[in-house]
Amino acid sequence: MSGTNGSVAIARPDNEYEQLCDDNGPFLRRYTTEDGVPVTTDTLLDGTTDYTPTGTVQRCEDTVTTNPVIDSTIQRQTGAGTVTIAAGARSVTVNVYAGAPTLSISGGTAVALPAGTSLTWAVDRGGDAGETLQDAFAFTGAAGHDFIVTSTREV
């Protein structure tokens, strides 16, 4: 009996993936070759939903500032007056020593902070694609109130 021994190779595309970042954050880019021509396809991180990059595309680790410059503020308020921290801060802290100054976040209802209150709002990732507090903070004191407000923000 005669026959042929051997194997048949079926060409399959070789897919390579890389996570990249644009102005909106991370996405997947798939590199493949179709009929000898290199092809790239961008998707959301699920690997199936089509995605169109916005702005500059770069490696994600290149988008984070490793040593951002931080501006810090501190203000003590005794008696009547308001300390305002604009939206975009990295951290805000208040310590109340006397009285019950009020706090309004982004123009919302003012809430009294009794003596002994210590509150902090903060984010931990900065740089170009970093986090900031989206709210503005307004601390308002009256006669007999004593409090201190600190904040940080990237510059």
CYANA upper distance limits for C-alpha pairs under 8 A (distance plus 0.5 A):
 13 PRO  CA     32 THR  CA      6.83
 13 PRO  CA     33 THR  CA      6.70
 13 PRO  CA     34 GLU  CA      7.40
 14 ASP  CA     32 THR  CA      6.18
 14 ASP  CA     33 THR  CA      7.34
 15 ASN  CA     30 ARG  CA      6.90
 15 ASN  CA     31 TYR  CA      6.17
 15 ASN  CA     32 THR  CA      5.31
 15 ASN  CA     33 THR  CA      8.35
 16 GLU  CA     30 ARG  CA      6.12
 16 GLU  CA     31 TYR  CA      5.59
 16 GLU  CA     32 THR  CA      7.03
 17 TYR  CA     28 LEU  CA      7.15
 17 TYR  CA     29 ARG  CA      6.18
 17 TYR  CA     30 ARG  CA      5.02
 17 TYR  CA     31 TYR  CA      6.74
 18 GLU  CA     28 LEU  CA      6.29
 18 GLU  CA     29 ARG  CA      5.84
 18 GLU  CA     30 ARG  CA      7.10
 19 GLN  CA     26 PRO  CA      6.98
 19 GLN  CA     27 PHE  CA      6.19
 19 GLN  CA     28 LEU  CA      5.12
 19 GLN  CA     29 ARG  CA      6.79
 19 GLN  CA     59 ARG  CA      7.76
 19 GLN  CA     60 CYS  CA      7.75
 20 LEU  CA     26 PRO  CA      6.01
 20 LEU  CA     27 PHE  CA      6.06
 20 LEU  CA     28 LEU  CA      6.65
 20 LEU  CA     29 ARG  CA      7.41
 20 LEU  CA     57 VAL  CA      7.26
 20 LEU  CA     58 GLN  CA      6.31
 20 LEU  CA     59 ARG  CA      5.35
 20 LEU  CA     60 CYS  CA      5.88
 21 CYS  CA     25 GLY  CA      5.44
 21 CYS  CA     26 PRO  CA      4.67
 21 CYS  CA     27 PHE  CA      6.55
 21 CYS  CA     57 VAL  CA      6.19
 21 CYS  CA     58 GLN  CA      6.04
 21 CYS  CA     59 ARG  CA      6.41
 21 CYS  CA     60 CYS  CA      5.39
 21 CYS  CA     63 THR  CA      7.98
 22 ASP  CA     26 PRO  CA      7.09
 22 ASP  CA     27 PHE  CA      8.39
 22 ASP  CA     53 PRO  CA      6.63
 22 ASP  CA     54 THR  CA      6.36
 22 ASP  CA     55 GLY  CA      6.46
 22 ASP  CA     56 THR  CA      5.90
 22 ASP  CA     57 VAL  CA      5.05
 22 ASP  CA     58 GLN  CA      6.99
 23 ASP  CA     53 PRO  CA      8.39
 23 ASP  CA     54 THR  CA      6.22
 23 ASP  CA     55 GLY  CA      5.95
 23 ASP  CA     56 THR  CA      6.98
 23 ASP  CA     57 VAL  CA      8.13
 23 ASP  CA    129 ALA  CA      8.26
 24 ASN  CA     53 PRO  CA      8.50
 24 ASN  CA     54 THR  CA      7.34
 25 GLY  CA    129 ALA  CA      7.83
 26 PRO  CA     44 LEU  CA      8.37
 26 PRO  CA     45 LEU  CA      7.83
 26 PRO  CA     60 CYS  CA      7.35
 27 PHE  CA     42 ASP  CA      7.64
 27 PHE  CA     43 THR  CA      6.62
 27 PHE  CA     44 LEU  CA      5.43
 27 PHE  CA     45 LEU  CA      5.73
 27 PHE  CA     51 TYR  CA      8.20
 28 LEU  CA     42 ASP  CA      6.21
 28 LEU  CA     43 THR  CA      5.75
 28 LEU  CA     44 LEU  CA      6.42
 28 LEU  CA     45 LEU  CA      6.07
 28 LEU  CA     47 GLY  CA      7.10
 29 ARG  CA     40 THR  CA      7.04
 29 ARG  CA     41 THR  CA      6.13
 29 ARG  CA     42 ASP  CA      4.98
 29 ARG  CA     43 THR  CA      6.93
 30 ARG  CA     40 THR  CA      6.00
 30 ARG  CA     41 THR  CA      5.60
 30 ARG  CA     42 ASP  CA      6.82
 30 ARG  CA     43 THR  CA      8.50
 31 TYR  CA     38 PRO  CA      7.60
 31 TYR  CA     39 VAL  CA      6.36
 31 TYR  CA     40 THR  CA      5.18
 31 TYR  CA     41 THR  CA      7.21
 32 THR  CA     38 PRO  CA      6.34
 32 THR  CA     39 VAL  CA      5.80
 32 THR  CA     40 THR  CA      6.94
 33 THR  CA     37 VAL  CA      5.72
 33 THR  CA     38 PRO  CA      4.90
 33 THR  CA     39 VAL  CA      6.19
 34 GLU  CA     38 PRO  CA      6.98
 34 GLU  CA     39 VAL  CA      7.33
 41 THR  CA     50 ASP  CA      8.46
 42 ASP  CA     50 ASP  CA      6.70
 42 ASP  CA     51 TYR  CA      5.82
 42 ASP  CA     52 THR  CA      7.13
 42 ASP  CA     53 PRO  CA      8.18
 43 THR  CA     47 GLY  CA      5.95
 43 THR  CA     48 THR  CA      6.47
 43 THR  CA     49 THR  CA      5.73
 43 THR  CA     50 ASP  CA      4.95
 43 THR  CA     51 TYR  CA      4.99
 43 THR  CA     52 THR  CA      8.17
 44 LEU  CA     48 THR  CA      7.38
 44 LEU  CA     49 THR  CA      5.97
 44 LEU  CA     50 ASP  CA      6.96
 44 LEU  CA     51 TYR  CA      6.24
 53 PRO  CA     57 VAL  CA      7.56
 58 GLN  CA     62 ASP  CA      7.21
 58 GLN  CA     63 THR  CA      7.74
 59 ARG  CA     63 THR  CA      7.53
 60 CYS  CA     64 VAL  CA      7.94
 63 THR  CA    127 GLY  CA      7.87
 63 THR  CA    128 ASP  CA      6.56
 63 THR  CA    129 ALA  CA      6.74
 64 VAL  CA    126 GLY  CA      7.54
 64 VAL  CA    127 GLY  CA      5.35
 64 VAL  CA    128 ASP  CA      6.26
 64 VAL  CA    129 ALA  CA      6.63
 64 VAL  CA    130 GLY  CA      7.62
 65 THR  CA    126 GLY  CA      7.44
 65 THR  CA    127 GLY  CA      4.70
 65 THR  CA    128 ASP  CA      6.78
 66 THR  CA    127 GLY  CA      7.62
 67 ASN  CA    127 GLY  CA      8.48
 68 PRO  CA    126 GLY  CA      7.57
 68 PRO  CA    127 GLY  CA      6.52
 68 PRO  CA    154 GLU  CA      6.98
 68 PRO  CA    155 VAL  CA      8.23
 69 VAL  CA    154 GLU  CA      6.13
 69 VAL  CA    155 VAL  CA      6.23
 70 ILE  CA    152 THR  CA      6.87
 70 ILE  CA    153 ARG  CA      6.02
 70 ILE  CA    154 GLU  CA      5.03
 70 ILE  CA    155 VAL  CA      6.49
 71 ASP  CA    152 THR  CA      6.03
 71 ASP  CA    153 ARG  CA      5.84
 71 ASP  CA    154 GLU  CA      6.54
 71 ASP  CA    155 VAL  CA      6.82
 72 SER  CA    150 THR  CA      7.77
 72 SER  CA    151 SER  CA      6.13
 72 SER  CA    152 THR  CA      4.87
 72 SER  CA    153 ARG  CA      7.13
 73 THR  CA    150 THR  CA      5.89
 73 THR  CA    151 SER  CA      5.70
 73 THR  CA    152 THR  CA      6.92
 74 ILE  CA    148 ILE  CA      7.62
 74 ILE  CA    149 VAL  CA      6.18
 74 ILE  CA    150 THR  CA      4.78
 74 ILE  CA    151 SER  CA      7.15
 75 GLN  CA     83 VAL  CA      7.94
 75 GLN  CA    148 ILE  CA      6.15
 75 GLN  CA    149 VAL  CA      5.88
 75 GLN  CA    150 THR  CA      7.00
 76 ARG  CA    146 ASP  CA      7.90
 76 ARG  CA    147 PHE  CA      6.29
 76 ARG  CA    148 ILE  CA      4.66
 76 ARG  CA    149 VAL  CA      6.89
 77 GLN  CA     81 GLY  CA      7.36
 77 GLN  CA     82 THR  CA      8.15
 77 GLN  CA     83 VAL  CA      7.94
 77 GLN  CA    141 GLY  CA      7.69
 77 GLN  CA    145 HIS  CA      8.19
 77 GLN  CA    146 ASP  CA      6.24
 77 GLN  CA    147 PHE  CA      5.94
 77 GLN  CA    148 ILE  CA      6.57
 78 THR  CA    141 GLY  CA      7.85
 78 THR  CA    143 ALA  CA      8.17
 78 THR  CA    144 GLY  CA      7.61
 78 THR  CA    145 HIS  CA      6.14
 78 THR  CA    146 ASP  CA      4.87
 78 THR  CA    147 PHE  CA      7.09
 79 GLY  CA    141 GLY  CA      6.35
 79 GLY  CA    142 ALA  CA      5.44
 79 GLY  CA    143 ALA  CA      4.71
 79 GLY  CA    144 GLY  CA      5.81
 79 GLY  CA    145 HIS  CA      5.50
 79 GLY  CA    146 ASP  CA      6.87
 80 ALA  CA    140 THR  CA      7.77
 80 ALA  CA    141 GLY  CA      5.32
 80 ALA  CA    142 ALA  CA      4.35
 80 ALA  CA    143 ALA  CA      5.79
 80 ALA  CA    145 HIS  CA      7.86
 81 GLY  CA    140 THR  CA      6.23
 81 GLY  CA    141 GLY  CA      5.83
 81 GLY  CA    142 ALA  CA      7.18
 82 THR  CA    138 ALA  CA      7.05
 82 THR  CA    139 PHE  CA      5.94
 82 THR  CA    140 THR  CA      4.75
 82 THR  CA    141 GLY  CA      6.74
 83 VAL  CA    138 ALA  CA      6.31
 83 VAL  CA    139 PHE  CA      5.65
 83 VAL  CA    140 THR  CA      6.99
 83 VAL  CA    149 VAL  CA      7.90
 84 THR  CA    136 ALA  CA      7.81
 84 THR  CA    137 PHE  CA      6.14
 84 THR  CA    138 ALA  CA      4.94
 84 THR  CA    139 PHE  CA      6.84
 85 ILE  CA     89 ALA  CA      8.04
 85 ILE  CA     92 VAL  CA      8.27
 85 ILE  CA    136 ALA  CA      6.16
 85 ILE  CA    137 PHE  CA      5.57
 85 ILE  CA    138 ALA  CA      7.00
 85 ILE  CA    151 SER  CA      7.95
 86 ALA  CA    135 ASP  CA      7.82
 86 ALA  CA    136 ALA  CA      5.06
 86 ALA  CA    137 PHE  CA      7.06
 87 ALA  CA    132 THR  CA      8.42
 87 ALA  CA    133 LEU  CA      6.62
 87 ALA  CA    134 GLN  CA      5.62
 87 ALA  CA    135 ASP  CA      5.21
 87 ALA  CA    136 ALA  CA      4.75
 87 ALA  CA    137 PHE  CA      8.02
 88 GLY  CA    132 THR  CA      5.47
 88 GLY  CA    133 LEU  CA      5.60
 88 GLY  CA    134 GLN  CA      6.08
 88 GLY  CA    135 ASP  CA      7.72
 88 GLY  CA    136 ALA  CA      8.29
 88 GLY  CA    153 ARG  CA      7.46
 89 ALA  CA    132 THR  CA      6.05
 89 ALA  CA    133 LEU  CA      5.91
 89 ALA  CA    134 GLN  CA      8.30
 89 ALA  CA    151 SER  CA      7.32
 89 ALA  CA    152 THR  CA      6.33
 89 ALA  CA    153 ARG  CA      4.97
 89 ALA  CA    154 GLU  CA      7.94
 90 ARG  CA    122 ALA  CA      6.10
 90 ARG  CA    123 VAL  CA      6.09
 90 ARG  CA    124 ASP  CA      8.07
 90 ARG  CA    126 GLY  CA      8.38
 90 ARG  CA    131 GLU  CA      7.78
 90 ARG  CA    132 THR  CA      5.52
 90 ARG  CA    133 LEU  CA      6.52
 90 ARG  CA    151 SER  CA      7.87
 90 ARG  CA    152 THR  CA      5.90
 90 ARG  CA    153 ARG  CA      5.31
 90 ARG  CA    154 GLU  CA      7.61
 91 SER  CA    120 THR  CA      7.59
 91 SER  CA    121 TRP  CA      5.98
 91 SER  CA    122 ALA  CA      4.59
 91 SER  CA    123 VAL  CA      7.04
 91 SER  CA    133 LEU  CA      7.84
 91 SER  CA    150 THR  CA      8.50
 91 SER  CA    151 SER  CA      5.74
 91 SER  CA    152 THR  CA      5.70
 91 SER  CA    153 ARG  CA      7.47
 92 VAL  CA    120 THR  CA      6.10
 92 VAL  CA    121 TRP  CA      5.79
 92 VAL  CA    122 ALA  CA      6.98
 92 VAL  CA    149 VAL  CA      7.67
 92 VAL  CA    150 THR  CA      6.25
 92 VAL  CA    151 SER  CA      4.86
 92 VAL  CA    152 THR  CA      7.32
 93 THR  CA    118 SER  CA      7.77
 93 THR  CA    119 LEU  CA      6.07
 93 THR  CA    120 THR  CA      4.77
 93 THR  CA    121 TRP  CA      7.03
 93 THR  CA    149 VAL  CA      6.12
 93 THR  CA    150 THR  CA      5.71
 93 THR  CA    151 SER  CA      6.84
 94 VAL  CA    117 THR  CA      8.25
 94 VAL  CA    118 SER  CA      6.12
 94 VAL  CA    119 LEU  CA      5.95
 94 VAL  CA    120 THR  CA      7.16
 94 VAL  CA    147 PHE  CA      7.54
 94 VAL  CA    148 ILE  CA      6.19
 94 VAL  CA    149 VAL  CA      5.00
 94 VAL  CA    150 THR  CA      7.07
 95 ASN  CA    116 GLY  CA      7.57
 95 ASN  CA    117 THR  CA      6.33
 95 ASN  CA    118 SER  CA      4.96
 95 ASN  CA    119 LEU  CA      7.30
 95 ASN  CA    147 PHE  CA      6.12
 95 ASN  CA    148 ILE  CA      5.91
 95 ASN  CA    149 VAL  CA      7.20
 96 VAL  CA    100 ALA  CA      7.99
 96 VAL  CA    101 PRO  CA      8.20
 96 VAL  CA    113 LEU  CA      7.66
 96 VAL  CA    114 PRO  CA      7.42
 96 VAL  CA    115 ALA  CA      5.51
 96 VAL  CA    116 GLY  CA      5.97
 96 VAL  CA    117 THR  CA      5.82
 96 VAL  CA    118 SER  CA      7.00
 96 VAL  CA    146 ASP  CA      6.77
 96 VAL  CA    147 PHE  CA      4.81
 96 VAL  CA    148 ILE  CA      7.12
 97 TYR  CA    115 ALA  CA      5.67
 97 TYR  CA    116 GLY  CA      6.38
 97 TYR  CA    117 THR  CA      8.36
 97 TYR  CA    145 HIS  CA      8.08
 97 TYR  CA    146 ASP  CA      5.82
 97 TYR  CA    147 PHE  CA      5.94
 98 ALA  CA    114 PRO  CA      8.08
 98 ALA  CA    115 ALA  CA      5.33
 98 ALA  CA    116 GLY  CA      8.09
 98 ALA  CA    144 GLY  CA      7.38
 98 ALA  CA    145 HIS  CA      5.59
 98 ALA  CA    146 ASP  CA      5.40
 98 ALA  CA    147 PHE  CA      7.45
 99 GLY  CA    114 PRO  CA      6.76
 99 GLY  CA    115 ALA  CA      6.07
 99 GLY  CA    144 GLY  CA      6.43
 99 GLY  CA    145 HIS  CA      4.83
 99 GLY  CA    146 ASP  CA      7.08
100 ALA  CA    112 ALA  CA      5.99
100 ALA  CA    113 LEU  CA      5.43
100 ALA  CA    114 PRO  CA      4.81
100 ALA  CA    115 ALA  CA      6.44
100 ALA  CA    141 GLY  CA      7.99
100 ALA  CA    145 HIS  CA      6.91
101 PRO  CA    112 ALA  CA      6.14
101 PRO  CA    113 LEU  CA      6.10
101 PRO  CA    114 PRO  CA      7.67
101 PRO  CA    139 PHE  CA      7.21
101 PRO  CA    140 THR  CA      5.95
101 PRO  CA    141 GLY  CA      4.97
101 PRO  CA    142 ALA  CA      7.27
101 PRO  CA    145 HIS  CA      6.77
101 PRO  CA    146 ASP  CA      8.46
101 PRO  CA    147 PHE  CA      8.24
102 THR  CA    110 ALA  CA      6.16
102 THR  CA    111 VAL  CA      5.59
102 THR  CA    112 ALA  CA      4.73
102 THR  CA    113 LEU  CA      6.28
102 THR  CA    139 PHE  CA      6.14
102 THR  CA    140 THR  CA      5.70
102 THR  CA    141 GLY  CA      7.12
103 LEU  CA    110 ALA  CA      5.67
103 LEU  CA    111 VAL  CA      5.74
103 LEU  CA    112 ALA  CA      6.94
103 LEU  CA    113 LEU  CA      7.61
103 LEU  CA    137 PHE  CA      7.47
103 LEU  CA    138 ALA  CA      6.14
103 LEU  CA    139 PHE  CA      5.09
103 LEU  CA    140 THR  CA      6.98
104 SER  CA    108 GLY  CA      5.92
104 SER  CA    109 THR  CA      6.33
104 SER  CA    110 ALA  CA      4.86
104 SER  CA    111 VAL  CA      7.01
104 SER  CA    137 PHE  CA      6.51
104 SER  CA    138 ALA  CA      5.70
104 SER  CA    139 PHE  CA      7.14
105 ILE  CA    109 THR  CA      8.09
105 ILE  CA    110 ALA  CA      8.12
105 ILE  CA    135 ASP  CA      6.80
105 ILE  CA    136 ALA  CA      6.30
105 ILE  CA    137 PHE  CA      5.26
105 ILE  CA    138 ALA  CA      6.95
106 SER  CA    135 ASP  CA      5.76
106 SER  CA    136 ALA  CA      5.30
106 SER  CA    137 PHE  CA      6.68
106 SER  CA    138 ALA  CA      8.34
107 GLY  CA    136 ALA  CA      8.31
107 GLY  CA    138 ALA  CA      8.45
113 LEU  CA    117 THR  CA      6.66
121 TRP  CA    133 LEU  CA      8.37
122 ALA  CA    132 THR  CA      8.48
122 ALA  CA    133 LEU  CA      7.64
123 VAL  CA    131 GLU  CA      6.68
123 VAL  CA    132 THR  CA      6.83
123 VAL  CA    133 LEU  CA      7.63
124 ASP  CA    131 GLU  CA      7.82
125 ARG  CA    130 GLY  CA      5.73
125 ARG  CA    131 GLU  CA      6.18
126 GLY  CA    130 GLY  CA      4.36
126 GLY  CA    131 GLU  CA      6.10
126 GLY  CA    132 THR  CA      8.09
126 GLY  CA    154 GLU  CA      8.07
127 GLY  CA    131 GLU  CA      8.45
127 GLY  CA    154 GLU  CA      8.33
132 THR  CA    153 ARG  CA      8.48
141 GLY  CA    145 HIS  CA      6.09
141 GLY  CA    146 ASP  CA      7.92
